[in-house]
């Protein structure tokens, strides 16, 4: 897992001369995170869906005219009303995601990306990188980007957890999510 964490940093530092352009973008997104109703040892959880907001930055570097790599740092806030057999409560959490996308320009206006996202499973103050007790979660991520103008892009993003984390972590941060958003591009 430690090698996986270093991959995005390697990709950002690695620079190759190519025909493609490099640029930085600011990402905003609103979405819906969800999973099936879940059961813990003590009770069933219903309505585990949350409203989520994403904000962050990505850097894209080209490999060829059509292929590129994109990585960055994204903050994700989720809020949801949860229900058990005994009590109703509201959950709030903030997570940081490190996405790494491999993308292709499908046309002059569309690009398609797939990759992995590494996200904290625990609250930031509770993370212990020396303890392998479910500190991080791994997601399969994908994004479709539509070029509206040179500086403004619309996108659809989704994440699908591939980690097997205890139910404790997915109650406030569901395993799957779908977002719509905007990217504001800076650079060439």
LUMVEX-265920 format. One record per residue (C-alpha): x, y, z; residue in three letters. Coordinates in steps of 0.05 Angstrom, whole numbers, padded with zeros to 5 digits, always signed. Layout:
XYZALA;...
This chain:
+00000+00000+00000UNK;+00058+00047+00015UNK;+00084+00039-00057UNK;+00014+00055-00082UNK;+00014+00120-00043UNK;+00080+00141-00075UNK;+00054+00128-00146UNK;+00018+00195-00155UNK;+00078+00234-00130UNK;+00123+00197-00179UNK;+00075+00212-00236UNK;+00072+00286-00219UNK;+00147+00292-00214UNK;+00161+00251-00276UNK;+00160+00297-00336UNK;+00164+00274-00407UNK;+00170+00317-00470UNK;+00108+00304-00511UNK;+00060+00336-00560UNK;+00006+00344-00507UNK;-00007+00402-00460UNK;+00002+00407-00384UNK;-00049+00443-00341UNK;-00076+00452-00271UNK;-00151+00451-00256UNK;-00195+00468-00198UNK;-00250+00416-00188UNK;-00320+00427-00157UNK;-00372+00373-00153UNK;-00439+00356-00120UNK;-00461+00285-00113UNK;-00496+00227-00082UNK;-00459+00172-00044UNK;-00494+00106-00031UNK;-00491+00032-00014UNK;-00539-00023+00004UNK;-00572-00024+00073UNK;-00521-00053+00120UNK;-00521-00094+00183UNK;-00473-00091+00241UNK;-00470-00138+00300UNK;-00518-00096+00340UNK;-00568-00067+00289UNK;-00589-00055+00218UNK;-00574+00012+00184UNK;-00624+00039+00134UNK;-00617+00099+00088UNK;-00541+00099+00088UNK;-00540+00148+00029UNK;-00507+00216+00036UNK;-00502+00283+00001UNK;-00430+00298-00017UNK;-00389+00357-00041UNK;-00320+00353-00073UNK;-00268+00409-00079UNK;-00196+00404-00099UNK;-00143+00410-00152UNK;-00115+00365-00206UNK;-00054+00369-00251UNK;-00056+00337-00320UNK;+00006+00321-00360UNK;+00004+00293-00430UNK;+00038+00230-00452UNK;+00019+00234-00526UNK;-00031+00275-00567UNK;-00088+00234-00539UNK;-00063+00200-00475UNK;-00052+00235-00408UNK;-00044+00225-00333UNK;-00082+00266-00282UNK;-00071+00268-00207UNK;-00085+00316-00151UNK;-00115+00325-00082UNK;-00190+00327-00070UNK;-00229+00342-00006UNK;-00296+00308+00002UNK;-00350+00328+00052UNK;-00409+00281+00063UNK;-00472+00291+00104UNK;-00527+00241+00113UNK;-00586+00224+00158UNK;-00580+00152+00183UNK;-00633+00108+00212UNK;-00628+00045+00255UNK;-00681+00006+00291UNK;-00666+00045+00354UNK;-00642+00115+00336UNK;-00637+00165+00279UNK;-00575+00208+00273UNK;-00539+00255+00224UNK;-00468+00239+00202UNK;-00417+00289+00177UNK;-00347+00272+00152UNK;-00290+00301+00114UNK;-00244+00256+00072UNK;-00183+00271+00030UNK;-00174+00233-00035UNK;-00112+00225-00077UNK;-00136+00207-00148UNK;-00093+00179-00204UNK;-00126+00177-00272UNK;-00103+00150-00339UNK;-00142+00184-00394UNK;-00154+00188-00467UNK;-00182+00246-00509UNK;-00240+00212-00544UNK;-00252+00274-00587UNK;-00236+00348-00586UNK;-00290+00359-00533UNK;-00292+00294-00493UNK;-00242+00257-00451UNK;-00251+00192-00412UNK;-00210+00175-00350UNK;-00203+00114-00305UNK;-00158+00102-00246UNK;-00152+00092-00171UNK;-00166+00137-00112UNK;-00133+00131-00044UNK;-00176+00160+00011UNK;-00171+00164+00087UNK;-00221+00117+00121UNK;-00212+00146+00190UNK;-00216+00218+00213UNK;-00150+00253+00198UNK;-00133+00260+00272UNK;-00141+00185+00282UNK;-00097+00161+00225UNK;-00036+00121+00244UNK;+00004+00103+00182UNK;+00045+00052+00220UNK;-00017+00013+00239UNK;-00050-00026+00181UNK;-00118-00022+00215UNK;-00161+00005+00158UNK;-00131+00074+00155UNK;-00138+00080+00080UNK;-00189+00058+00028UNK;-00178+00044-00046UNK;-00231+00064-00098UNK;-00238+00050-00172UNK;-00253+00118-00201UNK;-00275+00143-00269UNK;-00291+00210-00300UNK;-00320+00236-00365UNK;-00300+00307-00382UNK;-00336+00353-00431UNK;-00300+00415-00456UNK;-00350+00472-00454UNK;-00298+00527-00464UNK;-00222+00526-00461UNK;-00226+00543-00386UNK;-00291+00511-00364UNK;-00305+00436-00368UNK;-00366+00397-00343UNK;-00353+00328-00315UNK;-00387+00266-00287UNK;-00347+00228-00235UNK;-00359+00162-00199UNK;-00323+00122-00146UNK;-00332+00049-00128UNK;-00296+00022-00066UNK;-00254-00040-00076UNK;-00231-00043-00004UNK;-00264-00088+00047UNK;-00269-00040+00106UNK;-00309-00052+00169UNK;-00380-00026+00169UNK;-00359+00027+00220UNK;-00326+00067+00165UNK;-00378+00061+00110UNK;-00436+00085+00152UNK;-00414+00158+00146UNK;-00375+00150+00081UNK;-00413+00103+00035UNK;-00375+00057-00013UNK;-00400+00086-00079UNK;-00414+00155-00106UNK;-00436+00193-00168UNK;-00421+00267-00177UNK;-00431+00321-00229UNK;-00386+00381-00229UNK;-00344+00435-00261UNK;-00270+00441-00274UNK;-00236+00508-00283UNK;-00172+00499-00323UNK;-00109+00540-00317UNK;-00048+00532-00362UNK;-00035+00519-00435UNK;
